[in-house]
Structure formats: structure tokens, C-alpha cells
């Protein structure tokens, strides 16, 4: 490549880099701030909802079914959708209900069944920050916007790396170490280029792992992982269980690899539905991480879904339990 073509190509890369940064910088800033906040959501909610979360340990807790009966006594027309036992003795239980087209979280004292308070699900801090970080609170359009910003960030990094490539391979200054004793223009350039090189690898990792959660690219990757058996525990099913057309991510917040697994159907053959006490007992016997929640069946053919989404990936679990036989 002659000098004229090389210079022209460099200018083209510079323009792509400049306009990509100009367009997506506000979105990246919002994603960065919301991502940092999302990272500390459990600690933030511990303070925000201390009055709802904290209870005094009073010996043995009452059965989950009794806690739910207490909620139904307060909300007679409610439908139970989820139940989350407290993970420590001083933590309240959560009962999610659907009442008059509104989804509420009811906090219950697990020792006496008293209702501590309620909160609309869409107003919960974790729900708001998750929607902000995942889709800019704009639904599907916002999800596509986040995905577009992530992809253009890759363009930003690739064009930046091209312009970073050193012309003089005999020096580290201006390449791996900023030249702080040169003129103002060079210092500003190096303070952008050199740190950009050092963080580019981590940034690419964040983008690629973040894209796995998006609606378009992420769904295709999830389908590929599901069809190839990646992340699908072989011991979950024995034989070929009946499957529905509902995806697991539509009924619960679950680990990435389990999102597109089909939710099985319960066997209704003359069985009486198991109780929530049986489901919780099963979860405890299987040593599921105590932050799990139980998602109720949405129909007569539906299943109970146990979903544990703790801080450590090795503790994650997604288990479907037949609502009639109790088998998983």
C-alpha cells in the first residue's frame, strides 16, 4: 500500500472512530452508570427496603403455605405467582401476587405470618435499574438500541486499535506508556490512546458477554447453546418429558444458559397438586441456594419452577417440578 492510500485509509478509520464515539458515547455513559448501580443492587435494596426485609427471629418459622394463606386473607381475590423464602433467619419472605391487573410483592414475617408491607413490582429498585440497563426503559426498541450501541463499541475499539498500531516499534512511549513531558496535544492524545489500549481487552469481554443477554444476537446465541446442550444438565430429565412452547425465561429470571429451555408440562393423570410446602421441602433437600424463588404454574398443565440466581455462577439452578407428581 503506497503512502497516499495508507493515509486515505487512516483518515477513513479515524472518521469511523470519531463518529462511532460521537454517536454512542451518551449511550455508553448511561450503560456504564446503570451497570455499576446494578452491580450493587442487593446492597442498595438492603438499605432501601430495610423495613420490609428485616424481621426478628422467633424460633421456628411457620410453613410456607401458612404464610401464603395469611397473604390471601389480606388480598382475597389475589392469585399467587411467586414465593421467595428468606435466605437468612432475619429476612422476610416475599409473596408475589397478581391482583386486579397489578403485580404486587407482599413481604411476610415468616414466624407469625403477619404482612409487613407491599410494593408494586414495577416500582422495585432492581426492576427499574434492570430495565434501564437492559433496554433504557424503552421495551424492545430500547433492547435493540442497547445491542446497537454494543456493536458500535466494537467498531470503536477496532478502529482505535488500528490507529494505535505503533509506527516506531523501537519505543514504548506513546504506545504503552503516555508521553507526559511532550506538548499538550501529544499528552492529550496519549492519555486517550494508551489507557484505551490497556482497557480494550476487558471492554471487549464485557461487550461480548453483555450481548449474550440481548434480544436479537443473544437469543440466537442462546438457541445455539440450548440446541448443542451447553449448560443443560443431563440429569434434569429422565426419558423424554412432555414439553410446552413456553421458554423458561418467560416465567422466571434464570441463568443465561437456561433461558431458552422449554418449560415442560405437568402430568395431570388423576393426581392431586402438590403443595408449596412440598416444593420448598424439595428445594431444601436438593440444597438449592437459599436465594431461590418458586414460580407457580401458570396453568393446569404448568410446572413449579425453582430459580436460584445467586452471586456465584456455580450456585445457579433452574429446576422444573411437576405440580402433580412432585417429580423434577
C-alpha positions as CSV (number, residue, x, y, z in Angstrom):
1,X,0.0,0.0,0.0
2,X,1.5,3.3,-1.1
3,X,1.6,6.3,1.2
4,X,-1.3,8.1,-0.4
5,X,-3.6,5.0,0.0
6,X,-2.3,4.4,3.5
7,X,-3.1,8.0,4.5
8,X,-6.5,7.8,3.0
9,X,-7.3,4.5,4.8
10,X,-6.1,6.0,8.1
11,X,-8.4,9.0,7.6
12,X,-11.3,6.7,6.9
13,X,-10.6,4.7,10.1
14,X,-10.3,8.0,12.0
15,X,-13.7,9.1,10.7
16,X,-15.3,5.8,11.6
17,X,-13.8,6.0,15.1
18,X,-14.8,9.6,15.6
19,X,-18.4,9.3,14.5
20,X,-18.9,5.9,16.3
21,X,-17.7,7.5,19.5
22,X,-19.8,10.7,19.0
23,X,-23.0,8.7,18.4
24,X,-22.7,6.1,21.1
25,X,-20.9,8.0,23.9
26,X,-24.1,9.1,25.6
27,X,-25.5,5.5,25.5
28,X,-22.2,4.1,26.8
29,X,-22.2,6.6,29.6
30,X,-25.8,5.6,30.6
31,X,-24.9,1.9,30.3
32,X,-21.8,2.3,32.4
33,X,-23.6,4.2,35.3
34,X,-26.6,1.9,35.3
35,X,-24.3,-1.2,35.2
36,X,-22.4,0.0,38.2
37,X,-25.6,0.6,40.1
38,X,-27.0,-2.7,39.0
39,X,-23.9,-4.4,40.4
40,X,-24.6,-3.1,43.9
41,X,-28.4,-3.6,43.7
42,X,-28.6,-6.1,46.6
43,X,-26.7,-3.8,48.9
44,X,-28.8,-0.8,47.8
45,X,-32.1,-2.7,48.3
46,X,-31.0,-3.9,51.8
47,X,-31.0,-0.2,52.8
48,X,-33.9,1.0,50.8
49,X,-36.2,-1.8,52.0
50,X,-34.8,-2.4,55.5
51,X,-38.3,-2.0,57.0
52,X,-39.6,-4.7,54.7
53,X,-36.7,-7.0,54.7
54,X,-35.7,-7.2,58.4
55,X,-37.6,-9.3,60.9
56,X,-36.8,-10.6,64.3
57,X,-36.0,-14.3,64.5
58,X,-38.6,-16.0,66.8
59,X,-37.7,-19.7,66.7
60,X,-39.2,-21.9,64.0
61,X,-40.8,-20.3,61.0
62,X,-44.3,-21.3,60.0
63,X,-45.0,-23.3,56.9
64,X,-44.8,-21.5,53.5
65,X,-48.5,-22.5,52.9
66,X,-49.5,-20.7,56.1
67,X,-47.6,-17.6,55.1
68,X,-49.4,-17.6,51.8
69,X,-52.7,-18.2,53.4
70,X,-52.1,-15.1,55.5
71,X,-51.5,-13.1,52.3
72,X,-54.7,-14.4,50.8
73,X,-56.6,-13.3,53.9
74,X,-55.4,-9.8,53.2
75,X,-55.9,-10.0,49.4
76,X,-58.9,-12.3,48.9
77,X,-59.0,-12.0,45.1
78,X,-55.3,-12.4,44.5
79,X,-53.5,-15.0,42.5
80,X,-50.2,-16.3,43.9
81,X,-47.4,-16.1,41.2
82,X,-44.2,-16.5,43.2
83,X,-42.9,-17.3,46.6
84,X,-39.4,-16.5,47.9
85,X,-38.4,-17.6,51.4
86,X,-35.9,-15.5,53.3
87,X,-32.3,-16.6,52.8
88,X,-31.4,-15.8,56.5
89,X,-33.3,-16.0,59.7
90,X,-33.7,-12.2,59.9
91,X,-35.1,-11.9,56.4
92,X,-38.8,-11.7,55.5
93,X,-40.4,-13.9,52.9
94,X,-41.8,-12.5,49.7
95,X,-45.1,-13.5,48.1
96,X,-45.7,-12.2,44.6
97,X,-49.4,-11.8,43.7
98,X,-51.5,-10.7,40.8
99,X,-54.4,-8.5,41.8
100,X,-56.7,-6.6,39.5
101,X,-54.1,-6.4,36.7
102,X,-51.4,-5.3,39.0
103,X,-48.4,-7.3,40.2
104,X,-47.5,-6.8,43.9
105,X,-44.8,-8.0,46.2
106,X,-46.1,-8.7,49.7
107,X,-43.5,-9.0,52.4
108,X,-44.4,-11.5,55.1
109,X,-43.0,-12.3,58.6
110,X,-42.1,-16.0,58.3
111,X,-42.5,-16.5,62.0
112,X,-46.1,-15.3,62.5
113,X,-47.4,-14.8,59.0
114,X,-48.1,-11.1,59.5
115,X,-48.0,-8.9,56.4
116,X,-45.2,-6.3,56.8
117,X,-45.9,-4.3,53.6
118,X,-46.5,-4.4,49.9
119,X,-44.8,-2.9,46.8
120,X,-45.8,-2.7,43.2
121,X,-43.4,-5.0,41.3
122,X,-42.7,-2.4,38.6
123,X,-41.6,0.1,41.3
124,X,-39.0,-2.1,42.8
125,X,-35.5,-0.6,42.5
126,X,-34.0,-3.8,41.0
127,X,-36.7,-3.9,38.4
128,X,-36.2,-0.2,37.4
129,X,-32.4,-0.4,37.2
130,X,-32.6,-3.7,35.3
131,X,-35.0,-2.1,32.7
132,X,-32.8,0.9,32.5
133,X,-29.6,-1.0,31.9
134,X,-31.1,-3.7,29.7
135,X,-33.4,-1.6,27.5
136,X,-33.2,2.0,28.5
137,X,-36.8,1.5,29.8
138,X,-38.0,1.6,26.2
139,X,-39.0,-2.0,25.8
140,X,-38.0,-3.9,22.6
141,X,-36.8,-0.7,20.9
142,X,-34.5,0.0,23.9
143,X,-33.2,-3.5,23.8
144,X,-32.2,-3.1,20.1
145,X,-30.7,0.3,20.9
146,X,-28.5,-1.3,23.6
147,X,-27.5,-4.0,21.2
148,X,-26.6,-1.5,18.5
149,X,-24.6,0.6,21.0
150,X,-22.6,-2.6,22.0
151,X,-21.9,-3.5,18.4
152,X,-20.8,0.0,17.5
153,X,-18.5,0.0,20.5
154,X,-16.7,-3.0,18.9
155,X,-16.3,-0.8,15.8
156,X,-14.9,1.9,18.1
157,X,-12.4,-0.4,19.6
158,X,-11.3,-2.0,16.3
159,X,-10.7,1.4,14.6
160,X,-9.0,2.7,17.7
161,X,-6.6,-0.3,17.8
162,X,-5.8,0.3,14.1
163,X,-4.8,3.9,14.8
164,X,-2.9,2.8,17.9
165,X,-0.6,0.5,16.0
166,X,2.9,1.9,16.5
167,X,4.8,3.3,13.6
168,X,8.1,3.2,15.5
169,X,8.4,-0.3,17.0
170,X,11.6,0.7,19.0
171,X,9.8,2.7,21.7
172,X,7.2,2.1,24.3
173,X,6.3,5.8,24.8
174,X,3.1,6.8,23.1
175,X,2.3,3.1,22.7
176,X,2.2,1.5,26.1
177,X,3.3,4.5,28.2
178,X,1.9,8.0,27.8
179,X,4.4,10.8,27.0
180,X,3.6,13.3,29.7
181,X,6.6,15.6,29.0
182,X,5.6,16.4,25.4
183,X,3.4,19.1,24.2
184,X,-0.2,19.5,25.3
185,X,-1.6,18.0,22.1
186,X,0.6,14.8,22.4
187,X,-0.3,14.4,26.2
188,X,-4.0,14.6,25.5
189,X,-3.6,12.1,22.6
190,X,-1.6,9.6,24.7
191,X,-3.9,9.9,27.7
192,X,-6.7,8.7,25.3
193,X,-4.8,6.2,23.3
194,X,-2.7,4.4,25.9
195,X,-5.4,3.8,28.5
196,X,-7.7,2.8,25.6
197,X,-5.3,0.1,24.6
198,X,-5.0,-1.3,28.2
199,X,-8.7,-1.5,28.8
200,X,-9.7,-2.7,25.3
201,X,-9.4,-6.4,26.1
202,X,-11.7,-6.1,29.2
203,X,-14.1,-3.9,27.3
204,X,-14.4,-6.4,24.5
205,X,-15.1,-9.1,27.1
206,X,-17.8,-7.0,28.8
207,X,-19.4,-6.3,25.4
208,X,-19.5,-9.9,24.2
209,X,-20.8,-11.2,27.5
210,X,-23.4,-8.4,27.6
211,X,-24.5,-9.2,24.0
212,X,-25.5,-12.7,25.2
213,X,-28.4,-11.1,27.1
214,X,-29.8,-9.1,24.2
215,X,-33.0,-9.8,22.4
216,X,-31.6,-10.5,18.9
217,X,-28.0,-11.6,19.0
218,X,-28.3,-13.0,22.5
219,X,-31.4,-15.1,21.5
220,X,-29.6,-16.6,18.6
221,X,-26.6,-17.5,20.8
222,X,-28.9,-19.0,23.5
223,X,-30.7,-21.1,20.9
224,X,-27.3,-22.4,19.7
225,X,-26.2,-23.2,23.3
226,X,-29.5,-24.9,24.0
227,X,-29.5,-27.0,20.8
228,X,-25.9,-28.0,21.4
229,X,-26.6,-29.0,25.1
230,X,-24.3,-26.4,26.5
231,X,-25.3,-25.6,30.1
232,X,-28.1,-28.2,30.0
233,X,-27.7,-30.5,33.0
234,X,-28.1,-34.1,31.6
235,X,-29.6,-35.3,34.9
236,X,-32.6,-32.9,34.8
237,X,-34.7,-35.2,32.7
238,X,-35.1,-39.0,32.7
239,X,-36.5,-40.1,29.4
240,X,-38.4,-37.6,27.2
241,X,-40.7,-35.3,29.3
242,X,-43.6,-33.6,27.6
243,X,-42.6,-30.0,26.6
244,X,-44.6,-26.9,26.1
245,X,-43.9,-24.0,23.8
246,X,-43.1,-21.7,26.7
247,X,-39.4,-20.7,27.2
248,X,-38.0,-20.7,30.8
249,X,-37.1,-17.0,30.6
250,X,-40.8,-16.2,30.1
251,X,-41.6,-17.5,33.6
252,X,-38.5,-16.7,35.7
253,X,-35.2,-14.8,35.9
254,X,-32.8,-17.7,35.3
255,X,-29.2,-18.2,34.3
256,X,-28.3,-17.4,30.7
257,X,-27.9,-21.0,29.5
258,X,-31.3,-22.0,30.8
259,X,-33.3,-19.1,29.3
260,X,-34.4,-20.8,26.1
261,X,-35.0,-24.2,27.5
262,X,-38.7,-25.2,27.0
263,X,-40.8,-25.4,30.2
264,X,-42.2,-28.9,30.5
265,X,-45.8,-29.8,31.1
266,X,-47.2,-31.5,34.2
267,X,-48.8,-34.9,34.0
268,X,-52.4,-34.4,35.1
269,X,-53.3,-38.1,35.1
270,X,-55.5,-38.2,38.2
271,X,-53.0,-36.6,40.5
272,X,-53.7,-34.0,43.3
273,X,-51.4,-31.0,43.0
274,X,-48.5,-30.9,45.5
275,X,-48.4,-28.0,48.0
276,X,-45.9,-25.2,48.2
277,X,-44.6,-26.9,51.3
278,X,-43.6,-29.9,49.3
279,X,-41.9,-27.8,46.7
280,X,-39.9,-25.9,49.3
281,X,-39.0,-29.2,51.1
282,X,-37.7,-30.5,47.7
283,X,-35.6,-27.4,47.3
284,X,-34.1,-27.7,50.7
285,X,-33.4,-31.4,50.2
286,X,-31.5,-30.6,47.0
287,X,-29.5,-27.9,48.8
288,X,-30.6,-25.2,46.4
289,X,-29.0,-21.8,47.2
290,X,-31.3,-20.1,49.8
291,X,-31.9,-17.1,47.5
292,X,-34.1,-19.2,45.3
293,X,-37.7,-18.4,44.4
294,X,-40.6,-20.6,43.5
295,X,-42.6,-19.6,40.4
296,X,-46.1,-21.0,40.4
297,X,-47.6,-22.9,37.5
298,X,-49.5,-20.5,35.2
299,X,-52.0,-23.2,34.0
300,X,-53.2,-26.7,34.9
301,X,-50.5,-28.1,32.6
302,X,-47.8,-25.9,34.0
303,X,-45.0,-26.7,36.5
304,X,-43.4,-25.2,39.5
305,X,-40.1,-23.6,38.6
306,X,-37.3,-23.2,41.1
307,X,-34.9,-20.5,40.1
308,X,-31.7,-19.6,42.1
309,X,-29.8,-16.7,40.7
310,X,-27.1,-16.1,43.4
311,X,-23.9,-14.0,43.1
312,X,-21.7,-17.1,42.3
313,X,-22.4,-18.8,39.0
314,X,-21.7,-22.3,40.4
315,X,-24.7,-21.9,42.7
316,X,-27.2,-21.1,40.0
317,X,-30.0,-23.5,39.4
318,X,-33.2,-23.8,37.3
319,X,-35.4,-26.8,38.2
320,X,-38.9,-27.6,36.9
321,X,-41.2,-29.6,39.2
322,X,-44.3,-31.4,38.1
323,X,-47.2,-29.8,40.1
324,X,-49.0,-33.1,40.5
325,X,-46.3,-35.7,41.0
326,X,-43.6,-33.5,42.6
327,X,-41.0,-35.0,40.2
328,X,-38.4,-32.8,38.6
